[in-house]
Amino acid sequence: MEQRRLGRTGYKVTILTIGGAGPGFVPDPQEGVKAFEMAIEKGLNMLDIAPSYGEAETRIGLLVRKYRSRLVIAEKTMERTRDGAWAELKRSLERLGAGYFDIYQFHAVSSLEELDRIFDRGGALEAFLEARDQGLVKHIGITVHNDMRIVLKALERFDFDTVLIPVNVGSLVAPSPENDFRPVLKAAIDRDIGVIAIKAISKGRWPGGQRRMIGDRPFATWYEPLEEQEDIDKAVWFTLSQEGVTTYSMSAEVRLWPRIISAGERFRRLSEDEQKEVVEYFRRKEVRPLFPE
């Protein structure tokens, strides 16, 4: 599988990343373990994981120890204070037995108020910087799911090494300041920031709204995913054809991983005209942006 340089980190990572939410949320723990091992066998060498991903850290901790030398690990925290971030970092390191994290990220920052808490005195940034000084984390990143303007504001305040954002065709079906990823990608290119894409195979929100009960959904994803191989091919290739994108972190539904990996193995970069055709193709199929609501 193709590998790309993850910005200034210098890591060479596969264009697909193992999404820790998959093993963490699947009802059968062994199914999650098998999915992780399958991804490793296919050559994927990056793991995106978080304490909020169900049982992910405990379920795959032994495998992370086994394959640590070949993995680039991107861990996250939703803690916004120094003490909270330090405690969660140490707990994640212990659960995974990783020794250190290649990337540690402020997870799912959703407002400017959260940014303020992170950067204030006693905020989580203090823990991140101390951990980096101690060698417990190598690089610092941020993830934003709902508003790309927050990413741009964050980049004004700190020189992040990586960003994780939704980069999907639905955003360009109906672009808005909240979902238009292109300004973030331009900033990433200009500053040599590694970009991890998410939500590539999103079709839109589940009918009935975001709060539809998980048990009523046929897939573990909080959004309605594309299912057909042709659609997954087009969507994944579109995301990976965006200039600046390094890798796509696979969805929370491990049953879709074989189709996503197949798309990654057969990836070819789409021309600008082909990308426009893909946008129109999914517009006709009523693919919708996830944000704004």
N, C-alpha and C positions, 0 to 999 in steps of 0.2 A: 504494500500500500504506500502511496505517495507520502513523503514527509516534508514538512516545511519548518522553517526557523521561526520560533515563537518570539519574535521581536528581539529586544535587547537582552532577553534572558539567555539567548544563544542556544537554547534547547532545540533539538531537532525532534519534532513530534509528528505522529501520524495525523492525517487530515480528519480522522475520527478519534474521539476521546471516549473512554469508558465513563458513562454517567453513573455515579454511585447511587442515584435514586432508584435505578432499576433493581439491583440486588437488595436494596434497603426496603422497598415497598412490596415486592412480590410476596404473596401469601406463603409460598413454600420456600423456606430458606435454601434448600438444596437446589431449587430451580435457579435462584439467584447466584449461587456459587458456580453452577454449571455455565450460566451465561457469562460470568466474569472469566472463567477459564477459557471458554470458547473465544471471547474477544482477545485474550492474550495469545491464544494459538493462531489467531488471524493476524497477529502482529501489532495490535494497538498498544501503544506505549505511554499513554497518558491517562491519568485517573482524576476525575473531578468529583469530589465527595464533600459531605457536610454532616454535622451532627443532626441536622433537621431532616435527613433522609432516612427516616425510620430506623431500621436496625443495621444500616449499611456498615458502619464502622465495626460493629461486633461480628457481623456475619463474614466479612471478607478480611478481617484483620490477619488471620493466618496466611491467607494468600498474598496479602501485601508484603508480609515479611518474606515469603518465599520468593516473590518476584521483585523485591525492592530495587535491585540493581538495574533493572531494565525499565522502571517506571518513573515518569515525571508526575509528581503528586501535587494537585492543586486542592488544598483544603480551604474551608470557609468558616466564618463565625457570624452570627447575628447579634452578638454582644456589642454594645456600643461604649462600654466603659473600660478603663484600663484593667481593673480587677476582674471584671467579668470575662474579658477577652483572654487574659492570662490563664484563668482557671480552665476555660474551654480549650485553649490551645494545648495545655498540658494533658487534659483528659483525652483529646483526640490523638495526641502523640502516643499515649499509653495504649489506647485501644488498637491503634493500627500498628504499633511497634515499628514506626517508620524511621525513628531516629531524628529526622528533620523533615520539614516540608519544603518542596521546591518553590511553591507559591502559597502564600496565605492571603486570603481575600476577605474584605468586608462584604458580607453576603446580603443581597437583596435590599440595597439601600433604596428607599422609596420616597424620600422627601428631603428638602433642604434642611429641615430641622434635625433629621438624623445625621446629615453631614456635619452640622454644627456640633452635635454631641460627640461625634467621632473625633473632631479636631479640637474640641475644647480641652482645657486643663483637666486631667484625669480621664480623658477620653481614650477610646480603644487604640488610637494611633500610637499612643505612648507605649502600649504593650507590644504592638507590632514592631516598632523601632528597636525596643529593647531585645525582643526575640531575634531580630535580624542581627543585631550586634553580637548576640550570643551564639549565632550559627544555627538556631532552631528553625528559622525560615530564611530562605535565600532571596526571595523576591516578594513584592507586595502588590496585590491586585484589588480590584473592586468589581462587584457584580451588581447590575441594575436591570430590572425586568420591565418596568412600567413606564419610564420616561427618560428618553435619551438626553434631555436637557440637563438632567441631574448628573449624568456622566460628564458632560462638558464642564459643568460647574466644578465637579470633583477634580477634573484635570487642571483647572485653574489654581487649585489649592494644594495639589501634591503631584509629584512626578511618578505616577503609577507605572509599574512594569507591564501589567496586563489589565485588560478589561474583559468581562464576560457579559454579553448582551444578546437579546434576540436579534437574529439576522434571518429573516424569512420572507418569502415571496408575498405573504399576506400584507406585510407592512407597505409594500409598494403598490398593492392593489388599491389602497386608499391611504396614501402617506399623510402624516400629520406631524407637528413638532414633537409629539410624544413618541411616535413609533419610527420615525425616519432615522435609520441607522447610519445613513451616508455621511453626515457631518462627523460622527464619532469615528468612522473608518478613516476619513481624511485626516483627522487629528492623530489617529494611531499611526498612519503612514508617516506623517510629518515628524512624529516624535519616536518612531521605532518602538511602538507599544504592541505587544502581542495581543491578538484578539481571539477569544474563544466564543464561538457562536452557539446559541441555544434556540430551541423552538423551530428548527428548520422544517419539520414535517407537520407544523400546526395547520389545521384546516380552519380553526376558529374556536370560539367558546362553545361548550356543550349546549345543545338546545335545552332550555330551561334554566340557563344561567350558570354562573361559576360555582354556585353553592349546591349544585345537584349532588346528591349523595354519592359517595365513592362506590358504594355497593350497587348502584344503579348504572354505573358506567361499564361498558364492555372492555375498556382499557384503563390502566393505572394513571395515565396522564391527566392533569387537571384541565387540559384543553382537548378538543376533539382532534385526533391525529388523522393524517392521511394513511390509507391502508394498502392500496394497490401498488404493486412494484413499480409500474410506470410512473405513477404520481410521486412516489418516494424518490425515484431516480431524478425526476425533474426538479423536485424541491431541494434535495440535497445538493445536486449539481449547481443549482442556482445560488444557494448559500455559499458553497465553496468556490464559486466563480467571482464572488465580490472581492475586489482588490482590497487587501488588508486583512482579510480573514485567514487565520492560520488553521483552525481546527473546529469541528462541530462536535459538541458533547451530546451523545446519544440520549434518546428519550427515556422516561421513567418506565416504559413498557418493554420488558425484556423479550416478549414475544415478537416485537417488531425489529429487534436487533439484527436477526439474520438478513432481513430485507434492507436495512440501513447499511449494514456491512457490505452486502452485495453491491449496493449503489456506490459505496466508497471504493471498492475494489475496481469498479468499472468507470470511475470518475473521469470525465473529460471536461476541460474548461469551456464554458459556453461563451460565445462571442456576444457583443452588446446586442446585436439583432436577435440572437437566440434568447437572450435574457428577456427582451421585450416580448417575444413570442410566449415565453413561459408565463410572464405576468398576465398576458391576455388569456392564455389557456386556463389559468386558475381563476381569473375573473369570471370566465364563463362557468366554471364549476362552483362558483359562489364561495370561494375561499375568502375569509374575512380577517382583518387585523385583530390582534388580541387587545391592543390598547390604541386609543382610549376606550373605556367601557361604553 
